[in-house]
Amino acid sequence: MRWEQGRATIEGMISAGELQRVPASRSQADRLLAQARGHLASAAKVLDEDPAGGYALTYDCARKAFVAILENQGLRPTSRGGHLAVLEAVRAQLDPPLGKVVRPFNRMRIRRNDAEYPPSNAPEITPDDVREDLLSAGSILELAERVLDQMSPF
C-alpha cells in the first residue's frame, strides 16, 4: 500500500532539493531509534548539571526519531532542507491525525538553535525546560516507533 498523505509536499521537497531519495532502510531507521532512546536517557541524567547539553540531547532524540521515519521511507533531508525539512516532511504525512505529538518539534528546534547560537536576549535553558521537553521528545519517539510498520517506502 502506497502512503498518500503529504505526497505532493514530499514530491515538492524532493524537487526543491530539500529531501533526497535514498534506499529505504528499516535497519537504519531502527539504528536511529536506538540512538534516540539513548539520547533521551542521557538527557535525563545530565539535565541538572548541564541543562543546555541535556536540551541538545532531548532535541536530537526527537529529530532522530523523525529522521528514522523518513529513512524507513527512503527519504533523507539534504543540507539545503536541514532540520526544518525533517519537520515539514513528517508533518505533511502525519498531521492530521498526529499533529499534537508532531507540533512541539518546531518549538524545540528553535529553542535548541537559541541554545547553540544564543542571541543576547535568549534566556538560559533550565533543568525544568529539559524536563518539559523530555516528555515531548518521548512522545515523538513513541510515535516514530508506532508508524514505521504502517508507512510504506516513498
Rosetta constraint file for C-alpha pairs under 8 A:
AtomPair CA 1 CA 152 HARMONIC 6.65 0.50
AtomPair CA 2 CA 151 HARMONIC 7.88 0.50
AtomPair CA 2 CA 152 HARMONIC 5.82 0.50
AtomPair CA 2 CA 153 HARMONIC 7.57 0.50
AtomPair CA 2 CA 154 HARMONIC 7.42 0.50
AtomPair CA 3 CA 7 HARMONIC 7.51 0.50
AtomPair CA 3 CA 151 HARMONIC 5.96 0.50
AtomPair CA 3 CA 152 HARMONIC 5.71 0.50
AtomPair CA 3 CA 153 HARMONIC 7.73 0.50
AtomPair CA 3 CA 154 HARMONIC 7.10 0.50
AtomPair CA 4 CA 93 HARMONIC 7.90 0.50
AtomPair CA 5 CA 92 HARMONIC 6.95 0.50
AtomPair CA 5 CA 93 HARMONIC 4.99 0.50
AtomPair CA 5 CA 94 HARMONIC 7.43 0.50
AtomPair CA 6 CA 10 HARMONIC 6.23 0.50
AtomPair CA 6 CA 89 HARMONIC 7.64 0.50
AtomPair CA 6 CA 92 HARMONIC 4.53 0.50
AtomPair CA 6 CA 93 HARMONIC 4.54 0.50
AtomPair CA 6 CA 94 HARMONIC 7.97 0.50
AtomPair CA 7 CA 11 HARMONIC 6.10 0.50
AtomPair CA 7 CA 92 HARMONIC 7.95 0.50
AtomPair CA 7 CA 93 HARMONIC 7.46 0.50
AtomPair CA 8 CA 12 HARMONIC 6.10 0.50
AtomPair CA 9 CA 13 HARMONIC 6.18 0.50
AtomPair CA 9 CA 89 HARMONIC 7.26 0.50
AtomPair CA 9 CA 92 HARMONIC 6.57 0.50
AtomPair CA 10 CA 14 HARMONIC 6.20 0.50
AtomPair CA 10 CA 19 HARMONIC 7.70 0.50
AtomPair CA 10 CA 89 HARMONIC 6.10 0.50
AtomPair CA 10 CA 92 HARMONIC 7.68 0.50
AtomPair CA 11 CA 15 HARMONIC 6.21 0.50
AtomPair CA 12 CA 16 HARMONIC 6.08 0.50
AtomPair CA 13 CA 17 HARMONIC 6.17 0.50
AtomPair CA 13 CA 18 HARMONIC 5.08 0.50
AtomPair CA 13 CA 19 HARMONIC 5.56 0.50
AtomPair CA 13 CA 85 HARMONIC 7.77 0.50
AtomPair CA 13 CA 89 HARMONIC 7.93 0.50
AtomPair CA 14 CA 18 HARMONIC 5.84 0.50
AtomPair CA 14 CA 19 HARMONIC 4.70 0.50
AtomPair CA 14 CA 20 HARMONIC 5.63 0.50
AtomPair CA 14 CA 21 HARMONIC 7.59 0.50
AtomPair CA 17 CA 78 HARMONIC 6.85 0.50
AtomPair CA 17 CA 80 HARMONIC 6.66 0.50
AtomPair CA 17 CA 81 HARMONIC 7.05 0.50
AtomPair CA 18 CA 77 HARMONIC 5.90 0.50
AtomPair CA 18 CA 78 HARMONIC 5.33 0.50
AtomPair CA 18 CA 79 HARMONIC 7.42 0.50
AtomPair CA 18 CA 80 HARMONIC 5.42 0.50
AtomPair CA 18 CA 81 HARMONIC 3.82 0.50
AtomPair CA 18 CA 82 HARMONIC 7.26 0.50
AtomPair CA 18 CA 85 HARMONIC 6.14 0.50
AtomPair CA 19 CA 75 HARMONIC 6.46 0.50
AtomPair CA 19 CA 76 HARMONIC 5.48 0.50
AtomPair CA 19 CA 77 HARMONIC 4.36 0.50
AtomPair CA 19 CA 78 HARMONIC 5.35 0.50
AtomPair CA 19 CA 81 HARMONIC 6.45 0.50
AtomPair CA 19 CA 85 HARMONIC 7.04 0.50
AtomPair CA 20 CA 75 HARMONIC 5.70 0.50
AtomPair CA 20 CA 76 HARMONIC 5.35 0.50
AtomPair CA 20 CA 77 HARMONIC 6.27 0.50
AtomPair CA 20 CA 78 HARMONIC 6.44 0.50
AtomPair CA 21 CA 74 HARMONIC 5.61 0.50
AtomPair CA 21 CA 75 HARMONIC 4.75 0.50
AtomPair CA 21 CA 76 HARMONIC 6.44 0.50
AtomPair CA 22 CA 71 HARMONIC 7.58 0.50
AtomPair CA 22 CA 74 HARMONIC 4.76 0.50
AtomPair CA 22 CA 75 HARMONIC 5.59 0.50
AtomPair CA 22 CA 76 HARMONIC 6.70 0.50
AtomPair CA 23 CA 71 HARMONIC 7.95 0.50
AtomPair CA 23 CA 74 HARMONIC 4.93 0.50
AtomPair CA 23 CA 75 HARMONIC 7.80 0.50
AtomPair CA 24 CA 71 HARMONIC 5.85 0.50
AtomPair CA 24 CA 72 HARMONIC 5.06 0.50
AtomPair CA 24 CA 73 HARMONIC 5.13 0.50
AtomPair CA 24 CA 74 HARMONIC 3.57 0.50
AtomPair CA 24 CA 75 HARMONIC 7.18 0.50
AtomPair CA 24 CA 153 HARMONIC 6.04 0.50
AtomPair CA 25 CA 29 HARMONIC 6.27 0.50
AtomPair CA 25 CA 71 HARMONIC 5.90 0.50
AtomPair CA 25 CA 72 HARMONIC 4.94 0.50
AtomPair CA 25 CA 73 HARMONIC 7.34 0.50
AtomPair CA 25 CA 74 HARMONIC 6.62 0.50
AtomPair CA 26 CA 30 HARMONIC 6.05 0.50
AtomPair CA 26 CA 71 HARMONIC 7.34 0.50
AtomPair CA 26 CA 72 HARMONIC 5.00 0.50
AtomPair CA 27 CA 31 HARMONIC 6.15 0.50
AtomPair CA 28 CA 32 HARMONIC 6.24 0.50
AtomPair CA 28 CA 68 HARMONIC 7.21 0.50
AtomPair CA 28 CA 71 HARMONIC 6.78 0.50
AtomPair CA 28 CA 72 HARMONIC 7.39 0.50
AtomPair CA 29 CA 33 HARMONIC 6.23 0.50
AtomPair CA 29 CA 67 HARMONIC 7.62 0.50
AtomPair CA 29 CA 68 HARMONIC 4.15 0.50
AtomPair CA 29 CA 69 HARMONIC 6.66 0.50
AtomPair CA 29 CA 71 HARMONIC 5.69 0.50
AtomPair CA 29 CA 72 HARMONIC 5.51 0.50
AtomPair CA 30 CA 34 HARMONIC 6.18 0.50
AtomPair CA 30 CA 68 HARMONIC 7.06 0.50
AtomPair CA 31 CA 35 HARMONIC 6.32 0.50
AtomPair CA 32 CA 36 HARMONIC 6.09 0.50
AtomPair CA 32 CA 64 HARMONIC 5.71 0.50
AtomPair CA 32 CA 65 HARMONIC 6.63 0.50
AtomPair CA 32 CA 67 HARMONIC 7.56 0.50
AtomPair CA 32 CA 68 HARMONIC 5.66 0.50
AtomPair CA 33 CA 37 HARMONIC 6.20 0.50
AtomPair CA 33 CA 64 HARMONIC 6.71 0.50
AtomPair CA 33 CA 65 HARMONIC 5.61 0.50
AtomPair CA 33 CA 68 HARMONIC 6.45 0.50
AtomPair CA 33 CA 141 HARMONIC 7.27 0.50
AtomPair CA 33 CA 145 HARMONIC 7.55 0.50
AtomPair CA 34 CA 38 HARMONIC 6.30 0.50
AtomPair CA 35 CA 39 HARMONIC 6.17 0.50
AtomPair CA 35 CA 61 HARMONIC 7.37 0.50
AtomPair CA 35 CA 64 HARMONIC 7.53 0.50
AtomPair CA 36 CA 40 HARMONIC 6.23 0.50
AtomPair CA 36 CA 60 HARMONIC 6.89 0.50
AtomPair CA 36 CA 61 HARMONIC 4.07 0.50
AtomPair CA 36 CA 62 HARMONIC 6.99 0.50
AtomPair CA 36 CA 64 HARMONIC 5.81 0.50
AtomPair CA 36 CA 65 HARMONIC 6.20 0.50
AtomPair CA 36 CA 141 HARMONIC 7.24 0.50
AtomPair CA 37 CA 41 HARMONIC 6.34 0.50
AtomPair CA 37 CA 61 HARMONIC 6.71 0.50
AtomPair CA 37 CA 141 HARMONIC 7.59 0.50
AtomPair CA 38 CA 42 HARMONIC 6.06 0.50
AtomPair CA 38 CA 61 HARMONIC 7.95 0.50
AtomPair CA 39 CA 43 HARMONIC 5.96 0.50
AtomPair CA 39 CA 57 HARMONIC 5.14 0.50
AtomPair CA 39 CA 58 HARMONIC 6.42 0.50
AtomPair CA 39 CA 60 HARMONIC 6.96 0.50
AtomPair CA 39 CA 61 HARMONIC 5.49 0.50
AtomPair CA 40 CA 44 HARMONIC 6.45 0.50
AtomPair CA 40 CA 57 HARMONIC 6.60 0.50
AtomPair CA 40 CA 58 HARMONIC 5.68 0.50
AtomPair CA 40 CA 61 HARMONIC 5.90 0.50
AtomPair CA 40 CA 134 HARMONIC 6.93 0.50
AtomPair CA 40 CA 137 HARMONIC 7.56 0.50
AtomPair CA 40 CA 138 HARMONIC 7.24 0.50
AtomPair CA 41 CA 45 HARMONIC 6.58 0.50
AtomPair CA 42 CA 46 HARMONIC 6.41 0.50
AtomPair CA 42 CA 54 HARMONIC 7.38 0.50
AtomPair CA 42 CA 57 HARMONIC 7.20 0.50
AtomPair CA 43 CA 47 HARMONIC 5.74 0.50
AtomPair CA 43 CA 53 HARMONIC 7.44 0.50
AtomPair CA 43 CA 54 HARMONIC 4.24 0.50
AtomPair CA 43 CA 55 HARMONIC 6.86 0.50
AtomPair CA 43 CA 57 HARMONIC 5.48 0.50
AtomPair CA 43 CA 58 HARMONIC 5.91 0.50
AtomPair CA 43 CA 130 HARMONIC 7.77 0.50
AtomPair CA 43 CA 134 HARMONIC 7.86 0.50
AtomPair CA 44 CA 54 HARMONIC 7.01 0.50
AtomPair CA 44 CA 131 HARMONIC 7.49 0.50
AtomPair CA 44 CA 134 HARMONIC 7.63 0.50
AtomPair CA 46 CA 50 HARMONIC 5.52 0.50
AtomPair CA 46 CA 51 HARMONIC 6.98 0.50
AtomPair CA 46 CA 53 HARMONIC 7.44 0.50
AtomPair CA 46 CA 54 HARMONIC 5.71 0.50
AtomPair CA 47 CA 51 HARMONIC 4.48 0.50
AtomPair CA 47 CA 52 HARMONIC 7.70 0.50
AtomPair CA 47 CA 53 HARMONIC 7.32 0.50
AtomPair CA 47 CA 54 HARMONIC 4.76 0.50
AtomPair CA 47 CA 55 HARMONIC 7.42 0.50
AtomPair CA 47 CA 127 HARMONIC 5.28 0.50
AtomPair CA 47 CA 130 HARMONIC 6.41 0.50
AtomPair CA 47 CA 131 HARMONIC 7.67 0.50
AtomPair CA 48 CA 127 HARMONIC 5.34 0.50
AtomPair CA 50 CA 54 HARMONIC 6.02 0.50
AtomPair CA 51 CA 55 HARMONIC 5.99 0.50
AtomPair CA 51 CA 125 HARMONIC 5.87 0.50
AtomPair CA 51 CA 126 HARMONIC 5.56 0.50
AtomPair CA 51 CA 127 HARMONIC 5.19 0.50
AtomPair CA 51 CA 130 HARMONIC 6.60 0.50
AtomPair CA 52 CA 56 HARMONIC 6.27 0.50
AtomPair CA 52 CA 115 HARMONIC 6.44 0.50
AtomPair CA 52 CA 124 HARMONIC 7.94 0.50
AtomPair CA 52 CA 125 HARMONIC 5.66 0.50
AtomPair CA 52 CA 126 HARMONIC 7.57 0.50
AtomPair CA 53 CA 57 HARMONIC 6.29 0.50
AtomPair CA 54 CA 58 HARMONIC 6.12 0.50
AtomPair CA 54 CA 130 HARMONIC 6.42 0.50
AtomPair CA 55 CA 59 HARMONIC 6.10 0.50
AtomPair CA 55 CA 112 HARMONIC 6.78 0.50
AtomPair CA 55 CA 125 HARMONIC 7.52 0.50
AtomPair CA 55 CA 129 HARMONIC 7.69 0.50
AtomPair CA 55 CA 130 HARMONIC 5.29 0.50
AtomPair CA 55 CA 133 HARMONIC 7.94 0.50
AtomPair CA 56 CA 60 HARMONIC 6.05 0.50
AtomPair CA 56 CA 112 HARMONIC 6.09 0.50
AtomPair CA 57 CA 61 HARMONIC 6.13 0.50
AtomPair CA 58 CA 62 HARMONIC 6.69 0.50
AtomPair CA 58 CA 130 HARMONIC 7.12 0.50
AtomPair CA 58 CA 133 HARMONIC 6.96 0.50
AtomPair CA 58 CA 134 HARMONIC 5.89 0.50
AtomPair CA 58 CA 137 HARMONIC 6.24 0.50
AtomPair CA 59 CA 63 HARMONIC 6.17 0.50
AtomPair CA 59 CA 105 HARMONIC 7.90 0.50
AtomPair CA 59 CA 108 HARMONIC 6.28 0.50
AtomPair CA 59 CA 109 HARMONIC 6.84 0.50
AtomPair CA 59 CA 112 HARMONIC 6.79 0.50
AtomPair CA 59 CA 137 HARMONIC 6.86 0.50
AtomPair CA 60 CA 64 HARMONIC 5.86 0.50
AtomPair CA 61 CA 65 HARMONIC 6.18 0.50
AtomPair CA 61 CA 137 HARMONIC 6.22 0.50
AtomPair CA 61 CA 138 HARMONIC 7.92 0.50
AtomPair CA 61 CA 141 HARMONIC 7.21 0.50
AtomPair CA 62 CA 66 HARMONIC 6.39 0.50
AtomPair CA 62 CA 105 HARMONIC 7.09 0.50
AtomPair CA 62 CA 137 HARMONIC 4.83 0.50
AtomPair CA 62 CA 138 HARMONIC 7.49 0.50
AtomPair CA 62 CA 140 HARMONIC 5.80 0.50
AtomPair CA 62 CA 141 HARMONIC 6.25 0.50
AtomPair CA 63 CA 67 HARMONIC 6.13 0.50
AtomPair CA 63 CA 83 HARMONIC 7.47 0.50
AtomPair CA 63 CA 86 HARMONIC 7.51 0.50
AtomPair CA 63 CA 105 HARMONIC 7.91 0.50
AtomPair CA 64 CA 68 HARMONIC 5.97 0.50
AtomPair CA 65 CA 69 HARMONIC 6.69 0.50
AtomPair CA 65 CA 140 HARMONIC 6.72 0.50
AtomPair CA 65 CA 141 HARMONIC 5.27 0.50
AtomPair CA 65 CA 144 HARMONIC 5.72 0.50
AtomPair CA 66 CA 70 HARMONIC 6.66 0.50
AtomPair CA 66 CA 86 HARMONIC 6.63 0.50
AtomPair CA 66 CA 87 HARMONIC 7.50 0.50
AtomPair CA 66 CA 90 HARMONIC 6.71 0.50
AtomPair CA 66 CA 140 HARMONIC 7.57 0.50
AtomPair CA 66 CA 141 HARMONIC 7.85 0.50
AtomPair CA 66 CA 144 HARMONIC 6.51 0.50
AtomPair CA 67 CA 71 HARMONIC 6.06 0.50
AtomPair CA 67 CA 76 HARMONIC 7.12 0.50
AtomPair CA 67 CA 77 HARMONIC 7.99 0.50
AtomPair CA 67 CA 86 HARMONIC 6.46 0.50
AtomPair CA 68 CA 72 HARMONIC 6.07 0.50
AtomPair CA 68 CA 144 HARMONIC 7.23 0.50
AtomPair CA 69 CA 73 HARMONIC 6.54 0.50
AtomPair CA 69 CA 90 HARMONIC 7.71 0.50
AtomPair CA 69 CA 144 HARMONIC 6.09 0.50
AtomPair CA 69 CA 147 HARMONIC 7.61 0.50
AtomPair CA 69 CA 148 HARMONIC 6.10 0.50
AtomPair CA 70 CA 74 HARMONIC 6.25 0.50
AtomPair CA 70 CA 75 HARMONIC 4.86 0.50
AtomPair CA 70 CA 76 HARMONIC 6.07 0.50
AtomPair CA 70 CA 86 HARMONIC 7.92 0.50
AtomPair CA 70 CA 89 HARMONIC 7.95 0.50
AtomPair CA 70 CA 90 HARMONIC 7.59 0.50
AtomPair CA 71 CA 75 HARMONIC 5.20 0.50
AtomPair CA 71 CA 76 HARMONIC 6.02 0.50
AtomPair CA 72 CA 148 HARMONIC 6.77 0.50
AtomPair CA 72 CA 152 HARMONIC 7.90 0.50
AtomPair CA 72 CA 153 HARMONIC 6.54 0.50
AtomPair CA 73 CA 151 HARMONIC 7.04 0.50
AtomPair CA 73 CA 152 HARMONIC 6.04 0.50
AtomPair CA 73 CA 153 HARMONIC 3.75 0.50
AtomPair CA 73 CA 154 HARMONIC 5.12 0.50
AtomPair CA 74 CA 153 HARMONIC 5.75 0.50
AtomPair CA 74 CA 154 HARMONIC 6.10 0.50
AtomPair CA 75 CA 154 HARMONIC 7.28 0.50
AtomPair CA 77 CA 81 HARMONIC 5.72 0.50
AtomPair CA 77 CA 82 HARMONIC 5.82 0.50
AtomPair CA 77 CA 83 HARMONIC 7.48 0.50
AtomPair CA 77 CA 85 HARMONIC 6.10 0.50
AtomPair CA 77 CA 86 HARMONIC 6.21 0.50
AtomPair CA 78 CA 82 HARMONIC 5.87 0.50
AtomPair CA 81 CA 85 HARMONIC 4.69 0.50
AtomPair CA 81 CA 86 HARMONIC 7.67 0.50
AtomPair CA 82 CA 86 HARMONIC 6.83 0.50
AtomPair CA 83 CA 87 HARMONIC 6.61 0.50
AtomPair CA 83 CA 109 HARMONIC 7.76 0.50
AtomPair CA 84 CA 88 HARMONIC 6.19 0.50
AtomPair CA 84 CA 106 HARMONIC 7.90 0.50
AtomPair CA 85 CA 89 HARMONIC 5.91 0.50
AtomPair CA 86 CA 90 HARMONIC 6.25 0.50
AtomPair CA 87 CA 91 HARMONIC 5.86 0.50
AtomPair CA 87 CA 105 HARMONIC 7.19 0.50
AtomPair CA 87 CA 106 HARMONIC 7.12 0.50
AtomPair CA 88 CA 92 HARMONIC 5.96 0.50
AtomPair CA 89 CA 93 HARMONIC 6.51 0.50
AtomPair CA 90 CA 94 HARMONIC 6.01 0.50
AtomPair CA 90 CA 95 HARMONIC 7.94 0.50
AtomPair CA 90 CA 102 HARMONIC 7.85 0.50
AtomPair CA 91 CA 95 HARMONIC 5.14 0.50
AtomPair CA 91 CA 99 HARMONIC 7.12 0.50
AtomPair CA 91 CA 102 HARMONIC 6.54 0.50
AtomPair CA 91 CA 103 HARMONIC 7.94 0.50
AtomPair CA 94 CA 98 HARMONIC 5.54 0.50
AtomPair CA 94 CA 99 HARMONIC 6.74 0.50
AtomPair CA 94 CA 102 HARMONIC 7.85 0.50
AtomPair CA 95 CA 99 HARMONIC 4.36 0.50
AtomPair CA 95 CA 102 HARMONIC 7.32 0.50
AtomPair CA 98 CA 102 HARMONIC 6.40 0.50
AtomPair CA 99 CA 103 HARMONIC 5.63 0.50
AtomPair CA 100 CA 104 HARMONIC 7.64 0.50
AtomPair CA 101 CA 136 HARMONIC 7.13 0.50
AtomPair CA 101 CA 139 HARMONIC 6.35 0.50
AtomPair CA 101 CA 140 HARMONIC 6.07 0.50
AtomPair CA 101 CA 143 HARMONIC 7.61 0.50
AtomPair CA 102 CA 140 HARMONIC 6.68 0.50
AtomPair CA 103 CA 107 HARMONIC 7.76 0.50
AtomPair CA 104 CA 108 HARMONIC 6.22 0.50
AtomPair CA 104 CA 136 HARMONIC 6.69 0.50
AtomPair CA 105 CA 109 HARMONIC 5.98 0.50
AtomPair CA 105 CA 136 HARMONIC 7.92 0.50
AtomPair CA 105 CA 137 HARMONIC 7.95 0.50
AtomPair CA 106 CA 110 HARMONIC 6.27 0.50
AtomPair CA 107 CA 111 HARMONIC 6.10 0.50
AtomPair CA 108 CA 112 HARMONIC 5.96 0.50
AtomPair CA 108 CA 133 HARMONIC 7.48 0.50
AtomPair CA 109 CA 113 HARMONIC 6.14 0.50
AtomPair CA 110 CA 114 HARMONIC 6.22 0.50
AtomPair CA 111 CA 115 HARMONIC 6.28 0.50
AtomPair CA 112 CA 116 HARMONIC 6.16 0.50
AtomPair CA 113 CA 117 HARMONIC 5.86 0.50
AtomPair CA 113 CA 118 HARMONIC 7.44 0.50
AtomPair CA 114 CA 118 HARMONIC 4.54 0.50
AtomPair CA 114 CA 119 HARMONIC 6.58 0.50
AtomPair CA 114 CA 122 HARMONIC 6.57 0.50
AtomPair CA 115 CA 122 HARMONIC 7.82 0.50
AtomPair CA 115 CA 124 HARMONIC 7.50 0.50
AtomPair CA 115 CA 125 HARMONIC 7.06 0.50
AtomPair CA 118 CA 122 HARMONIC 5.95 0.50
AtomPair CA 125 CA 129 HARMONIC 6.17 0.50
AtomPair CA 125 CA 130 HARMONIC 7.53 0.50
AtomPair CA 126 CA 130 HARMONIC 6.67 0.50
AtomPair CA 127 CA 131 HARMONIC 6.22 0.50
AtomPair CA 128 CA 132 HARMONIC 6.09 0.50
AtomPair CA 129 CA 133 HARMONIC 6.36 0.50
AtomPair CA 130 CA 134 HARMONIC 5.91 0.50
AtomPair CA 131 CA 135 HARMONIC 6.95 0.50
AtomPair CA 132 CA 136 HARMONIC 7.17 0.50
AtomPair CA 133 CA 137 HARMONIC 6.02 0.50
AtomPair CA 134 CA 138 HARMONIC 5.95 0.50
AtomPair CA 135 CA 139 HARMONIC 6.22 0.50
AtomPair CA 136 CA 140 HARMONIC 6.26 0.50
AtomPair CA 137 CA 141 HARMONIC 6.14 0.50
AtomPair CA 138 CA 142 HARMONIC 6.20 0.50
AtomPair CA 139 CA 143 HARMONIC 6.14 0.50
AtomPair CA 140 CA 144 HARMONIC 6.25 0.50
AtomPair CA 141 CA 145 HARMONIC 6.29 0.50
AtomPair CA 142 CA 146 HARMONIC 6.21 0.50
AtomPair CA 143 CA 147 HARMONIC 6.25 0.50
AtomPair CA 144 CA 148 HARMONIC 6.20 0.50
AtomPair CA 146 CA 150 HARMONIC 7.82 0.50
AtomPair CA 147 CA 151 HARMONIC 6.21 0.50
